Amino acid sequence: MRFGAVIPYATEREFTELAAVAEEAGWEQVFSWEAVWGQDAWVTLGAAAMATERIRLGTLLTPASRHRPWDLASKVASVDRLSGGRVTLGVGLGALHGNWLAFEADEGRAARARKLDEGLAVYAGLMGGQPFEFTGEHWSAAPVTELVPPPPVQTPHPPVWCVGMLVPGRPRQRSLERAARWNGVFPAIAGGTLEDPGSRLTHDGLREVVDRIGTLRADAGLSMEGYDVVVEGDSHGSFGQTRPPVDAWADAGATWWVESWWDLPDSPEGRAETRRRLALGPQR
């Protein structure tokens, strides 16, 4: 099991400082997150890359359907080069809220899902080098012959972890199919709401997600070796329902435990508590 933490609320400078604290305390990854209007996660992660040496840097998460995929690929590759190959892109459809809907109308989950799939295809294609071309419903790309950026450090591209939402009783699980095509999964069970957030994940539910993804990957000629299964939990507070012992989640198939402290306040006191928890190191 490897250990990471989401830094829920911090300015760009504070995030950079907290990433260094986390690295010193033995964490293996820290995560930022993306709003429609707010701090730029990739600028923040780029700053953190320059202040750290070993810890991985990621997003939890990026609503990739609302990004132009070439813009997203440019940002991720830049941070990957700055960090020497320590970036993970975490993606999902995103949770609709006022910060989103104030600027962009909801296209609907189906449209966002199609744009996400196409966007990831363009992301991976651009990272793989030229010539690359793509034609889809929402995005297209032609081969580029000038001003081509250097490749990322991680090949064929920085890993992509996708939300994999198991919908009980549904024969086809499109969210799990997407996660199985990429490099890792944030497993979840359908049922949460904005008013009652957090994962409905159980040990048995995790086993089912892992089993289904394993089957999907096997059918595609892919193994589970090196594939990441990322469980968000809270060892300190009361966010969500996922709790230690971590070993029980590892036994169910998890490879990462990520502390998610979203109930901490966006205040000086909340930031101080985030620093304190990071300085304690992972609760193994």
NUTI-91444 format. One record per residue (C-alpha): residue number from 1; residue in one letter; x, y, z. Coordinates in nm, 2 decimals. Layout:
+-----+-----+--------+--------+--------+
!   n ! res !     px !     py !     pz !
+-----+-----+--------+--------+--------+
! NUM !   A !      X !      Y !      Z !
...
+-----+-----+--------+--------+--------+
end
This chain:
+-----+-----+--------+--------+--------+
!   n ! res !     px !     py !     pz !
+-----+-----+--------+--------+--------+
!   1 !   M !   0.00 !   0.00 !   0.00 !
!   2 !   R !   0.12 !   0.35 !  -0.08 !
!   3 !   F !  -0.01 !   0.67 !   0.09 !
!   4 !   G !  -0.12 !   1.01 !  -0.04 !
!   5 !   A !  -0.32 !   1.30 !   0.08 !
!   6 !   V !  -0.55 !   1.57 !  -0.07 !
!   7 !   I !  -0.46 !   1.92 !   0.04 !
!   8 !   P !  -0.82 !   2.06 !   0.05 !
!   9 !   Y !  -0.77 !   2.43 !   0.10 !
!  10 !   A !  -0.45 !   2.62 !   0.05 !
!  11 !   T !  -0.31 !   2.91 !  -0.15 !
!  12 !   E !  -0.06 !   2.83 !  -0.42 !
!  13 !   R !   0.23 !   2.91 !  -0.19 !
!  14 !   E !   0.08 !   2.72 !   0.10 !
!  15 !   F !   0.03 !   2.42 !  -0.12 !
!  16 !   T !   0.39 !   2.43 !  -0.22 !
!  17 !   E !   0.50 !   2.45 !   0.14 !
!  18 !   L !   0.27 !   2.17 !   0.25 !
!  19 !   A !   0.39 !   1.94 !  -0.03 !
!  20 !   A !   0.74 !   1.98 !   0.11 !
!  21 !   V !   0.61 !   1.90 !   0.46 !
!  22 !   A !   0.44 !   1.59 !   0.32 !
!  23 !   E !   0.75 !   1.47 !   0.14 !
!  24 !   E !   0.96 !   1.51 !   0.45 !
!  25 !   A !   0.70 !   1.31 !   0.65 !
!  26 !   G !   0.70 !   1.02 !   0.42 !
!  27 !   W !   0.39 !   1.07 !   0.21 !
!  28 !   E !   0.42 !   0.94 !  -0.15 !
!  29 !   Q !   0.17 !   1.17 !  -0.33 !
!  30 !   V !  -0.02 !   1.49 !  -0.27 !
!  31 !   F !  -0.32 !   1.60 !  -0.47 !
!  32 !   S !  -0.47 !   1.93 !  -0.57 !
!  33 !   W !  -0.81 !   1.98 !  -0.72 !
!  34 !   E !  -0.97 !   2.19 !  -1.00 !
!  35 !   A !  -1.25 !   2.44 !  -0.99 !
!  36 !   V !  -1.40 !   2.61 !  -1.30 !
!  37 !   W !  -1.30 !   2.95 !  -1.16 !
!  38 !   G !  -1.02 !   2.94 !  -0.90 !
!  39 !   Q !  -0.66 !   2.86 !  -0.84 !
!  40 !   D !  -0.49 !   2.69 !  -1.13 !
!  41 !   A !  -0.41 !   2.34 !  -1.02 !
!  42 !   W !  -0.14 !   2.29 !  -1.27 !
!  43 !   V !   0.04 !   2.61 !  -1.19 !
!  44 !   T !   0.02 !   2.51 !  -0.82 !
!  45 !   L !   0.16 !   2.16 !  -0.89 !
!  46 !   G !   0.43 !   2.31 !  -1.11 !
!  47 !   A !   0.54 !   2.53 !  -0.81 !
!  48 !   A !   0.53 !   2.23 !  -0.58 !
!  49 !   A !   0.74 !   2.03 !  -0.83 !
!  50 !   M !   1.02 !   2.29 !  -0.79 !
!  51 !   A !   1.01 !   2.26 !  -0.41 !
!  52 !   T !   1.01 !   1.88 !  -0.39 !
!  53 !   E !   1.23 !   1.60 !  -0.51 !
!  54 !   R !   1.05 !   1.26 !  -0.46 !
!  55 !   I !   0.68 !   1.30 !  -0.38 !
!  56 !   R !   0.43 !   1.25 !  -0.66 !
!  57 !   L !   0.19 !   1.53 !  -0.76 !
!  58 !   G !  -0.17 !   1.48 !  -0.89 !
!  59 !   T !  -0.52 !   1.60 !  -0.92 !
!  60 !   L !  -0.82 !   1.47 !  -0.74 !
!  61 !   L !  -0.97 !   1.55 !  -0.95 !
!  62 !   T !  -0.97 !   1.71 !  -1.30 !
!  63 !   P !  -1.31 !   1.73 !  -1.47 !
!  64 !   A !  -1.14 !   1.66 !  -1.80 !
!  65 !   S !  -1.45 !   1.69 !  -2.02 !
!  66 !   R !  -1.45 !   2.07 !  -1.98 !
!  67 !   H !  -1.08 !   2.11 !  -2.09 !
!  68 !   R !  -0.96 !   2.14 !  -2.44 !
!  69 !   P !  -0.75 !   1.82 !  -2.45 !
!  70 !   W !  -0.44 !   1.98 !  -2.60 !
!  71 !   D !  -0.45 !   2.25 !  -2.33 !
!  72 !   L !  -0.47 !   1.98 !  -2.06 !
!  73 !   A !  -0.19 !   1.77 !  -2.22 !
!  74 !   S !   0.03 !   2.08 !  -2.24 !
!  75 !   K !  -0.02 !   2.16 !  -1.87 !
!  76 !   V !   0.03 !   1.80 !  -1.75 !
!  77 !   A !   0.34 !   1.75 !  -1.97 !
!  78 !   S !   0.49 !   2.07 !  -1.84 !
!  79 !   V !   0.45 !   1.97 !  -1.48 !
!  80 !   D !   0.58 !   1.62 !  -1.56 !
!  81 !   R !   0.90 !   1.77 !  -1.71 !
!  82 !   L !   0.94 !   2.01 !  -1.42 !
!  83 !   S !   0.90 !   1.73 !  -1.16 !
!  84 !   G !   1.12 !   1.48 !  -1.34 !
!  85 !   G !   0.83 !   1.25 !  -1.40 !
!  86 !   R !   0.62 !   1.27 !  -1.09 !
!  87 !   V !   0.27 !   1.36 !  -1.22 !
!  88 !   T !  -0.06 !   1.17 !  -1.20 !
!  89 !   L !  -0.37 !   1.30 !  -1.38 !
!  90 !   G !  -0.69 !   1.21 !  -1.19 !
!  91 !   V !  -1.01 !   1.25 !  -1.39 !
!  92 !   G !  -1.38 !   1.22 !  -1.37 !
!  93 !   L !  -1.70 !   1.38 !  -1.49 !
!  94 !   G !  -1.69 !   1.63 !  -1.21 !
!  95 !   A !  -1.95 !   1.73 !  -0.95 !
!  96 !   L !  -2.18 !   2.00 !  -1.06 !
!  97 !   H !  -2.20 !   2.30 !  -0.82 !
!  98 !   G !  -2.24 !   2.67 !  -0.82 !
!  99 !   N !  -1.88 !   2.75 !  -0.92 !
! 100 !   W !  -1.94 !   2.54 !  -1.23 !
! 101 !   L !  -2.29 !   2.64 !  -1.33 !
! 102 !   A !  -2.23 !   3.01 !  -1.28 !
! 103 !   F !  -2.01 !   2.99 !  -1.60 !
! 104 !   E !  -2.10 !   2.68 !  -1.80 !
! 105 !   A !  -2.43 !   2.51 !  -1.85 !
! 106 !   D !  -2.46 !   2.14 !  -1.77 !
! 107 !   E !  -2.43 !   1.94 !  -2.10 !
! 108 !   G !  -2.56 !   1.63 !  -1.93 !
! 109 !   R !  -2.36 !   1.33 !  -1.80 !
! 110 !   A !  -2.38 !   1.14 !  -2.13 !
! 111 !   A !  -2.22 !   1.43 !  -2.32 !
! 112 !   R !  -1.96 !   1.49 !  -2.06 !
! 113 !   A !  -1.87 !   1.12 !  -2.06 !
! 114 !   R !  -1.82 !   1.12 !  -2.44 !
! 115 !   K !  -1.61 !   1.44 !  -2.42 !
! 116 !   L !  -1.40 !   1.28 !  -2.14 !
! 117 !   D !  -1.33 !   0.97 !  -2.35 !
! 118 !   E !  -1.24 !   1.16 !  -2.66 !
! 119 !   G !  -1.03 !   1.41 !  -2.46 !
! 120 !   L !  -0.83 !   1.13 !  -2.30 !
! 121 !   A !  -0.77 !   0.97 !  -2.64 !
! 122 !   V !  -0.63 !   1.31 !  -2.76 !
! 123 !   Y !  -0.43 !   1.35 !  -2.44 !
! 124 !   A !  -0.26 !   1.01 !  -2.49 !
! 125 !   G !  -0.21 !   1.07 !  -2.86 !
! 126 !   L !  -0.04 !   1.40 !  -2.82 !
! 127 !   M !   0.18 !   1.27 !  -2.54 !
! 128 !   G !   0.29 !   0.99 !  -2.77 !
! 129 !   G !   0.45 !   1.23 !  -3.02 !
! 130 !   Q !   0.39 !   1.33 !  -3.38 !
! 131 !   P !   0.24 !   1.26 !  -3.62 !
! 132 !   F !  -0.09 !   1.22 !  -3.45 !
! 133 !   E !  -0.44 !   1.28 !  -3.58 !
! 134 !   F !  -0.79 !   1.23 !  -3.43 !
! 135 !   T !  -1.15 !   1.29 !  -3.54 !
! 136 !   G !  -1.43 !   1.26 !  -3.30 !
! 137 !   E !  -1.77 !   1.40 !  -3.22 !
! 138 !   H !  -1.64 !   1.67 !  -3.00 !
! 139 !   W !  -1.26 !   1.70 !  -3.06 !
! 140 !   S !  -1.03 !   1.66 !  -3.35 !
! 141 !   A !  -0.66 !   1.70 !  -3.41 !
! 142 !   A !  -0.43 !   1.71 !  -3.71 !
! 143 !   P !  -0.06 !   1.63 !  -3.72 !
! 144 !   V !   0.16 !   1.92 !  -3.60 !
! 145 !   T !   0.49 !   2.01 !  -3.78 !
! 146 !   E !   0.60 !   2.32 !  -3.60 !
! 147 !   L !   0.65 !   2.43 !  -3.24 !
! 148 !   V !   0.61 !   2.07 !  -3.12 !
! 149 !   P !   0.68 !   2.05 !  -2.74 !
! 150 !   P !   0.93 !   1.80 !  -2.59 !
! 151 !   P !   0.78 !   1.47 !  -2.47 !
! 152 !   P !   0.69 !   1.41 !  -2.11 !
! 153 !   V !   0.93 !   1.23 !  -1.88 !
! 154 !   Q !   0.68 !   0.94 !  -1.82 !
! 155 !   T !   0.61 !   0.73 !  -2.12 !
! 156 !   P !   0.39 !   0.67 !  -2.30 !
! 157 !   H !   0.23 !   0.95 !  -2.09 !
! 158 !   P !   0.18 !   1.05 !  -1.72 !
! 159 !   P !  -0.06 !   0.79 !  -1.57 !
! 160 !   V !  -0.44 !   0.86 !  -1.58 !
! 161 !   W !  -0.65 !   0.75 !  -1.28 !
! 162 !   C !  -1.03 !   0.75 !  -1.35 !
! 163 !   V !  -1.33 !   0.75 !  -1.12 !
! 164 !   G !  -1.49 !   0.41 !  -1.15 !
! 165 !   M !  -1.85 !   0.43 !  -1.03 !
! 166 !   L !  -2.02 !   0.09 !  -0.97 !
! 167 !   V !  -2.39 !   0.13 !  -1.02 !
! 168 !   P !  -2.55 !  -0.17 !  -0.84 !
! 169 !   G !  -2.79 !  -0.37 !  -1.06 !
! 170 !   R !  -2.67 !  -0.23 !  -1.39 !
! 171 !   P !  -2.55 !  -0.49 !  -1.64 !
! 172 !   R !  -2.31 !  -0.27 !  -1.82 !
! 173 !   Q !  -2.07 !  -0.05 !  -1.61 !
! 174 !   R !  -1.94 !   0.22 !  -1.85 !
! 175 !   S !  -1.76 !   0.41 !  -1.58 !
! 176 !   L !  -1.56 !   0.09 !  -1.49 !
! 177 !   E !  -1.50 !   0.03 !  -1.86 !
! 178 !   R !  -1.33 !   0.37 !  -1.88 !
! 179 !   A !  -1.12 !   0.31 !  -1.57 !
! 180 !   A !  -1.01 !  -0.03 !  -1.70 !
! 181 !   R !  -0.87 !   0.13 !  -2.01 !
! 182 !   W !  -0.63 !   0.36 !  -1.83 !
! 183 !   N !  -0.38 !   0.33 !  -1.54 !
! 184 !   G !  -0.58 !   0.34 !  -1.22 !
! 185 !   V !  -0.92 !   0.38 !  -1.06 !
! 186 !   F !  -1.08 !   0.58 !  -0.79 !
! 187 !   P !  -1.35 !   0.32 !  -0.69 !
! 188 !   A !  -1.69 !   0.44 !  -0.58 !
! 189 !   I !  -2.04 !   0.30 !  -0.53 !
! 190 !   A !  -2.33 !   0.51 !  -0.66 !
! 191 !   G !  -2.55 !   0.67 !  -0.40 !
! 192 !   G !  -2.38 !   0.98 !  -0.26 !
! 193 !   T !  -2.52 !   1.33 !  -0.29 !
! 194 !   L !  -2.39 !   1.68 !  -0.26 !
! 195 !   E !  -2.58 !   1.71 !   0.07 !
! 196 !   D !  -2.44 !   1.37 !   0.20 !
! 197 !   P !  -2.10 !   1.34 !   0.03 !
! 198 !   G !  -1.84 !   1.07 !   0.05 !
! 199 !   S !  -1.79 !   0.72 !  -0.08 !
! 200 !   R !  -2.04 !   0.44 !  -0.03 !
! 201 !   L !  -1.75 !   0.20 !  -0.08 !
! 202 !   T !  -1.73 !  -0.11 !   0.13 !
! 203 !   H !  -1.47 !  -0.39 !   0.13 !
! 204 !   D !  -1.70 !  -0.61 !  -0.06 !
! 205 !   G !  -1.79 !  -0.33 !  -0.30 !
! 206 !   L !  -1.42 !  -0.27 !  -0.36 !
! 207 !   R !  -1.36 !  -0.64 !  -0.43 !
! 208 !   E !  -1.64 !  -0.63 !  -0.69 !
! 209 !   V !  -1.49 !  -0.32 !  -0.86 !
! 210 !   V !  -1.15 !  -0.48 !  -0.87 !
! 211 !   D !  -1.28 !  -0.81 !  -1.00 !
! 212 !   R !  -1.48 !  -0.64 !  -1.27 !
! 213 !   I !  -1.19 !  -0.42 !  -1.38 !
! 214 !   G !  -0.96 !  -0.72 !  -1.38 !
! 215 !   T !  -1.20 !  -0.90 !  -1.61 !
! 216 !   L !  -1.23 !  -0.60 !  -1.84 !
! 217 !   R !  -0.85 !  -0.57 !  -1.86 !
! 218 !   A !  -0.80 !  -0.94 !  -1.92 !
! 219 !   D !  -1.06 !  -0.92 !  -2.21 !
! 220 !   A !  -0.85 !  -0.64 !  -2.36 !
! 221 !   G !  -0.53 !  -0.83 !  -2.32 !
! 222 !   L !  -0.41 !  -0.62 !  -2.02 !
! 223 !   S !  -0.30 !  -0.73 !  -1.68 !
! 224 !   M !  -0.35 !  -0.58 !  -1.34 !
! 225 !   E !   0.03 !  -0.55 !  -1.28 !
! 226 !   G !   0.11 !  -0.19 !  -1.21 !
! 227 !   Y !  -0.26 !  -0.09 !  -1.21 !
! 228 !   D !  -0.35 !   0.14 !  -0.92 !
! 229 !   V !  -0.66 !   0.11 !  -0.71 !
! 230 !   V !  -0.70 !   0.42 !  -0.50 !
! 231 !   V !  -0.92 !   0.43 !  -0.19 !
! 232 !   E !  -1.00 !   0.77 !  -0.04 !
! 233 !   G !  -1.04 !   0.76 !   0.34 !
! 234 !   D !  -1.01 !   0.96 !   0.65 !
! 235 !   S !  -0.80 !   0.84 !   0.94 !
! 236 !   H !  -0.84 !   1.16 !   1.15 !
! 237 !   G !  -1.18 !   1.32 !   1.10 !
! 238 !   S !  -1.53 !   1.24 !   1.00 !
! 239 !   F !  -1.55 !   1.30 !   0.62 !
! 240 !   G !  -1.73 !   1.02 !   0.44 !
! 241 !   Q !  -1.75 !   0.66 !   0.57 !
! 242 !   T !  -1.42 !   0.51 !   0.47 !
! 243 !   R !  -1.20 !   0.43 !   0.77 !
! 244 !   P !  -0.89 !   0.23 !   0.86 !
! 245 !   P !  -0.76 !  -0.03 !   0.92 !
! 246 !   V !  -0.58 !   0.02 !   0.59 !
! 247 !   D !  -0.47 !  -0.34 !   0.57 !
! 248 !   A !  -0.84 !  -0.45 !   0.53 !
! 249 !   W !  -0.86 !  -0.22 !   0.22 !
! 250 !   A !  -0.54 !  -0.36 !   0.08 !
! 251 !   D !  -0.67 !  -0.71 !   0.13 !
! 252 !   A !  -0.98 !  -0.61 !  -0.08 !
! 253 !   G !  -0.75 !  -0.49 !  -0.36 !
! 254 !   A !  -0.64 !  -0.13 !  -0.29 !
! 255 !   T !  -0.29 !  -0.02 !  -0.38 !
! 256 !   W !  -0.32 !   0.34 !  -0.25 !
! 257 !   W !  -0.47 !   0.50 !   0.06 !
! 258 !   V !  -0.54 !   0.87 !   0.01 !
! 259 !   E !  -0.65 !   1.08 !   0.30 !
! 260 !   S !  -0.93 !   1.31 !   0.21 !
! 261 !   W !  -0.99 !   1.58 !   0.47 !
! 262 !   W !  -1.27 !   1.77 !   0.30 !
! 263 !   D !  -1.44 !   1.85 !   0.63 !
! 264 !   L !  -1.16 !   2.07 !   0.74 !
! 265 !   P !  -1.26 !   2.44 !   0.73 !
! 266 !   D !  -1.12 !   2.68 !   0.47 !
! 267 !   S !  -0.96 !   2.89 !   0.73 !
! 268 !   P !  -0.62 !   2.95 !   0.91 !
! 269 !   E !  -0.73 !   2.69 !   1.16 !
! 270 !   G !  -0.81 !   2.44 !   0.89 !
! 271 !   R !  -0.48 !   2.50 !   0.72 !
! 272 !   A !  -0.29 !   2.45 !   1.04 !
! 273 !   E !  -0.47 !   2.12 !   1.10 !
! 274 !   T !  -0.38 !   2.01 !   0.75 !
! 275 !   R !  -0.01 !   2.09 !   0.82 !
! 276 !   R !  -0.03 !   1.90 !   1.15 !
! 277 !   R !  -0.18 !   1.59 !   0.99 !
! 278 !   L !   0.07 !   1.59 !   0.70 !
! 279 !   A !   0.36 !   1.63 !   0.94 !
! 280 !   L !   0.25 !   1.32 !   1.13 !
! 281 !   G !   0.30 !   1.11 !   0.82 !
! 282 !   P !   0.08 !   0.83 !   0.69 !
! 283 !   Q !  -0.13 !   0.65 !   0.95 !
! 284 !   R !  -0.01 !   0.30 !   0.84 !
+-----+-----+--------+--------+--------+
end
